[in-house]
């Protein structure tokens, strides 16, 4: 009801903005008069009274759209919109068929909330241009903005009766149907509107976004019936909003390519990248790059490929030729991406050679970052000596976080604790490592180092075995090490093995800080399997057994969801 | 303000309080659990569920009116502690010595202890396929963990109302006009489905059309209250139930709904003597104006008439003299922001004499929350749709009450659920 009105208004404003944005093209072609330019300056400076005088003078000399819209704006700022009405009446008498004056008149009467005068102005306009859809369209828009859908609907119906079609009011019809909860009918109308005005895709997505889950397939069917860019963009935006990024890309990728489509794909890829949908971002940016190559796009596509776990794409998407003419971009973007890709591919020697080739162009800061990247590359291959050597070239071997990681991999737990704690860039991996290392006693721990090293090398199966072994050697951190192993099992999709470890932690180390976290993960796994009763039992056990745990609010919330006493996301 | 004295109820409650005092005598119980309902409580809504389920297990609870926001006193039992811990409800152990001090405090101020003896059997009048999230009361009951049975026209026709002590109605339009939503939603799938399902029920039960079906339902609900039932209604059900009862021999439904226009003299022929809360209201006859009558003060769906939301204040009653209205207004806030509904408020000019006003907006011609006796039963009406969704619109996402655990507005709803537990016993004696 009321909130729905707000949504229409926002949608209507969005759509109106789109329409208005397309209008000034003609105005921009003509050179504005000095009065108008001066009036603009005064308006920008907030001197609305002075600006109004100049706009009015300009309007008397020549009734241009620029002068009229300027006068409308400044009168609105001065809260004197009613002062515009006599001017508009005079202009309408002079040019009764000009839609601009009529539109501004309706808008002004809307602002002033003069409903009867508004209706009368619409009726006069219809009388003057009986075969023109503009009066119906503009009045319907005003009514939608006023939150009066029933009356707006009657105006659309009237235009259909008078003109034999409501084709020119497709967007207004679409907004009305959405506002009335007629989602499928709205989608049909939006499709019609988008066929001629594809730039309305965002407005369509905005209007259709609240479609209930059960009706979304009907909306999809309507909008996916064709392959035009406007409709497809609307679906892509909707699917992203509804949490289905793959469906969003599937809707957009089959549009026949051209430069406009390439822009749409690039824009979509950027949005997916921002939402950490890396695989989809990679697909969209790569597709766009195939049509319209630019260095910026190549860098973004390569970045998306790297983050999507496809480092081999980096060399294809961002060849040296792309940035060869721009040394600054080469060291800033090309080099880190390629070093990271080579590192991920297990080719630290090639990465070293690449860094060496451009070493002279690197700033000191870039050089430190590159040496750390190279150290990581060597760690991935298990060559800790070369990793240390790489850090040494930047004078980083004994003081940095990277040195702390190296110490951990080598089992020098005392050094690892000292160096990792001094890190200025905390992240989840560091927090996790510190959580384990700070719980251990003694300065040596080869088994523990081997576990973290296996993890760094991407050898998750070995990492699990090593963490379990390390848990025997470090009983003081047993629960933390088993939880680390369980997490890796879960990430590999080995839920049964993960549950075995979680249950071991809960059953035999119930007093440990990891018990609550293990039980929460266990409950989640049970819910995923459909064992709601089991999940509830685990969550209740967690809440009752760990009353001081920081996880209690989350556990209670998930208990409510499992019991279905609150809506699930 | 118009008020009723409740002399019969007062006498019965005095007896019950004496009974509770006997049970609470030193030595009878080693310890109690106080469920505070002021700002020390971390989950006010679940606290009602804890109390309700304690009663349901056959244990007497106490409602300490006006004591720390309307706290509850429960016997200390492992299961009670367990539920409280699971649901995040704050409880405070009370020793016998502390209990004696507490009772002295209750006796010396505007406070009272009311025993809650028997969990009422709860029914909610709602369509079989309705999502619980459509209705604030079912939301609250589900969240608090209070069991209820959904019933609808077929069950009413079968006489099932006799199985329940407490009935809730939400946004049903008992005039059979679907709140005139055909104006904006006639082609919406959900509207078409709702219309078809109700038409089928009307045919199956032998009614000529939906308005007749709903008028029949209204009459059965009226009879339920008259025979001693507890009725709680919100939103549009309040206004339309009364209109349907008053219109028992008049056609007040528009042509869209029953094929005939509203009777020309419908307004004059409304029989307000049969109604529970309202009198002399005027119908909105136009099928194009989304309003049923002038009972609602806010008229949210009529753009030219819509009134802005303000704040309303709960009355403070004497807990010892007026325990019933006191129970209905227990809370930790007595001033609240208003919320819209198909019927948001009730114009004072349409209230019958004797109606107890529980909450009102200062200076406004309407009130928010009203209560009264009817026959052997009682009714309570609360305007608006969802206390935590003040601008509620069709299609809005459901309210997640775990994010509103201490909602003062939802507490008003749950006060109504517990109130029959205090009153049912005297009615039987």
Interface residues (C-beta under 8 A of the other chain):
Chain A: X1 X2 X3 X4 X5 X6 X7 X115 X146 X147 X148 X149 X150 X153 X179 X180 X181 X182 X184 X185 X210 X212 X215 X540 X543 X544 X547 X552 X553 X556 X557 X559 X560 X564 X565 X566 X567
Chain B: X82 X85 X86 X87 X88 X133 X142 X143 X145 X183 X184 X185 X187 X188 X189 X190 X191 X288 X290 X300 X301 X303 X304 X306 X340 X391 X392 X393 X394 X395 X396 X397 X398 X400 X401 X402
